[in-house]
Every structure is written in structure tokens, then in C-alpha cells.
Amino acid sequence: MKPFSTQDAALAEHTLNRRRFLTWGALATAMSLCPRLVHASRYNASPPERSVAFYNTHTGESLNTIYWVKGEYLPDALEAVDYVLRDHRTDETFPIDPQLLDLLYAMRRELECRDAFHIISGYRSAATNAFLRRHRRGVAQHSFHIEGKAVDLRIPGYDCALLRRVAVELQGGGVGYYPSSEFLHLDVGPIRYW
């Protein structure tokens, strides 16, 4: 057996340092992914119930309801949500997409907020949407509001920029930020931001 030389020792130390470097690098990379995984898992874990709270800024109506219990959406609660988020111009109701409620629930949970969402616009009939499109800029022709998949909201006492940041992090759909009007648009369509 050949004696261990200084050169062999240096080579072994270099290999060990390289191995240690690669191990630490892999560990650091894995750790950088953990916050996102932990963040995502918080919302994948199923609590026994989910609730939402709304205040309709046009009608003055409020609702604080548990809409989901142990994996089941509650029909009476969904109906109450449909009513509070109805088109206040025509008084028409439309089924609000439960995924939108789940997104709002996740947002309240992330904010650790128990306050009601102040709703500026929930469901919009096609006629209301066409009217708004003629009289306001930025109203989409095929708005997700028409499908019960969008809300325009604010939470008094919460900065709109913070709401936007949380909504973007949740990656639940479209997020429109209107700082001059102090509201946020959320929908459960494709992920996009404006």
C-alpha cells in the first residue's frame, strides 16, 4: 500500500471541501423552496370550516357566514352569498363561484383578518356590464363579474397595496390594482395582474 503523501492529503481535503460545498449548496437551494411549500401547504390543509364576511357598499347589507364544513359547501350559505353579492342595479342574483369564496377565505387567513370585505362590485348582469363599459374606462367586455367569478373590494384599515401583494402571492386568478380608487379586483380566471 502506497504511503499517504501531502499531495494526496491536499487532494482529499479539496474533494471533501468540494463535496461539503455541493452539499451545503443543495441544502440551501432546498431551504429556499421551503417557504413557498410551507405557504402553499397552509391552504391545502383542510380546516373543519371556512367562513367569509361581506359588507355591500351599495346596499348596506352585511353577511358573515360559514359556507364550507368538512369538505362540503353549504347550499343555504352559498345562496346568502349570492344575494349579498347580487347586481345591485338590477337586483339579479347569480351563483358566485365557490372557488372565489375559497380565494377570499385564503386571503383573510393570510392577513389574519376577521374584518368584512367591503364589496364594491360582485355579480354583474350582462346589461349592467355593458352600461358600465359605455360609461367607464377599464371595464372588460367579457368580465368575470358576469360569471360570478369576480369581486371588486377593499378592507377598511388595510392598505390596498398589501391586499394586492397577498392576492398575487396566493396565485388564485386575476388581480387588478386600482390605487386611485382604493380597491382591488379579484377573480378566479387565469393568473394575471394589472
C-alpha positions in Angstrom: 0.0 0.0 0.0 1.3 3.4 -1.0 2.0 5.9 1.8 -0.3 8.8 2.1 1.5 11.9 0.7 0.9 15.6 1.4 -0.3 15.9 -2.1 -2.8 13.1 -1.5 -4.0 14.8 1.7 -4.5 18.1 -0.1 -6.4 16.3 -2.9 -8.6 14.5 -0.3 -9.2 17.8 1.6 -10.1 19.5 -1.7 -12.6 16.7 -2.6 -14.0 16.9 0.9 -14.4 20.7 0.7 -16.0 20.4 -2.8 -18.4 17.8 -1.5 -19.2 19.9 1.5 -19.8 22.9 -0.7 -22.1 21.0 -3.0 -24.0 19.5 -0.1 -24.5 22.9 1.5 -25.5 24.4 -1.9 -28.1 21.7 -2.4 -29.3 22.2 1.2 -29.5 26.0 0.7 -31.5 25.5 -2.6 -33.9 23.2 -0.9 -34.4 25.6 2.0 -35.1 28.4 -0.4 -38.0 26.4 -1.8 -39.4 25.6 1.7 -41.2 28.9 2.4 -43.3 28.5 -0.8 -44.0 24.9 0.0 -44.9 25.8 3.6 -47.0 28.7 2.4 -48.9 26.5 -0.1 -49.4 23.7 2.4 -51.1 26.1 4.8 -54.0 26.4 2.4 -54.0 22.8 1.3 -54.5 21.7 4.9 -58.3 21.4 5.4 -59.7 23.2 8.4 -63.0 21.9 9.6 -64.9 25.0 8.3 -64.4 28.1 6.2 -66.1 31.4 6.5 -66.4 34.8 4.7 -67.7 38.2 5.7 -69.1 40.9 3.4 -70.4 44.4 3.5 -72.1 45.5 0.3 -71.2 49.2 -0.1 -74.2 49.9 -2.3 -77.0 48.2 -0.3 -75.6 48.4 3.2 -76.2 44.7 3.7 -73.8 42.5 5.7 -73.1 38.8 5.8 -70.8 36.8 8.0 -71.3 33.1 7.2 -69.7 29.7 7.4 -70.0 28.4 3.8 -68.0 25.2 3.9 -67.9 22.5 6.6 -65.7 19.3 6.4 -65.3 19.3 2.7 -68.9 20.3 1.8 -70.2 23.7 0.6 -73.4 24.7 2.4 -76.2 25.5 0.0 -78.0 28.0 2.3 -74.8 29.9 2.9 -74.0 30.0 -0.8 -77.5 31.3 -1.5 -77.0 34.1 1.1 -73.6 35.0 -0.5 -75.3 35.1 -4.0 -77.9 37.5 -2.6 -75.4 39.9 -0.9 -73.1 39.9 -3.9 -76.0 40.4 -6.4 -76.1 43.1 -9.1 -77.5 46.0 -7.0 -78.6 47.9 -10.2 -80.9 45.1 -11.4 -81.4 43.1 -8.2 -80.4 40.0 -10.1 -78.7 37.2 -8.3 -76.3 34.7 -9.8 -74.3 31.7 -8.3 -71.0 33.0 -7.0 -68.2 30.5 -7.8 -67.2 28.7 -4.6 -63.5 29.0 -5.8 -63.8 32.7 -5.4 -65.0 32.3 -1.8 -62.1 29.9 -1.2 -59.7 32.6 -2.5 -61.3 35.2 -0.3 -61.1 32.9 2.7 -57.4 32.2 2.0 -56.8 36.0 1.7 -58.4 36.7 5.1 -56.5 33.8 6.6 -53.2 35.1 5.2 -53.9 38.6 6.5 -55.1 37.1 9.9 -58.1 39.4 9.4 -61.6 38.9 10.7 -63.0 42.1 9.1 -65.5 42.0 6.4 -64.6 42.6 2.7 -66.3 45.8 1.6 -67.7 44.8 -1.8 -67.9 47.5 -4.5 -68.9 45.0 -7.2 -69.8 41.3 -7.1 -72.0 39.8 -9.7 -72.9 42.0 -12.7 -75.6 41.2 -15.2 -74.6 41.5 -18.9 -76.8 44.6 -19.1 -75.0 46.3 -16.2 -71.6 45.3 -17.5 -72.5 46.8 -20.9 -73.7 50.0 -19.2 -70.5 50.3 -17.2 -68.4 49.6 -20.2 -70.1 52.6 -22.1 -69.6 55.0 -19.1 -66.3 53.9 -17.5 -62.8 53.0 -18.8 -61.3 49.6 -18.0 -64.5 47.5 -17.9 -63.9 44.2 -19.7 -66.4 43.2 -22.3 -66.3 39.6 -21.1 -65.9 40.4 -17.4 -65.6 37.6 -14.9 -68.2 39.6 -12.9 -70.8 38.3 -15.3 -69.9 34.7 -14.5 -70.0 35.2 -10.7 -66.2 34.7 -10.6 -65.0 38.2 -9.6 -65.3 40.9 -6.9 -64.1 44.4 -6.5 -63.3 45.0 -2.8 -61.4 46.8 -0.1 -60.9 46.2 3.6 -61.0 49.5 5.6 -57.9 49.8 7.6 -55.8 47.7 5.3 -53.6 49.2 2.7 -54.7 48.3 -0.9 -51.1 47.6 -1.8 -50.9 45.0 1.0 -54.1 43.4 -0.3 -52.7 43.3 -3.8 -49.4 41.7 -2.6 -51.3 39.0 -0.7 -53.6 38.3 -3.6 -50.7 38.0 -6.0 -48.9 35.6 -3.6 -52.0 33.4 -3.4 -51.9 32.9 -7.2 -55.7 32.2 -7.3 -56.5 34.2 -10.5 -56.6 37.7 -11.8 -55.6 40.6 -9.6 -56.4 44.2 -10.7 -55.0 47.0 -8.5 -56.7 50.4 -8.6 -54.9 52.5 -6.0 -56.5 55.9 -7.0 -60.0 54.4 -6.3 -58.6 52.3 -3.4 -59.9 48.9 -4.4 -58.8 45.6 -5.7 -60.3 43.4 -8.3 -60.0 39.6 -7.7 -61.2 36.8 -10.0 -60.7 33.1 -10.3 -59.9 33.3 -14.0 -56.4 32.8 -15.4 -53.5 34.2 -13.3 -52.7 37.7 -14.5 -52.0 41.1 -13.0 -52.7 44.7 -13.9 
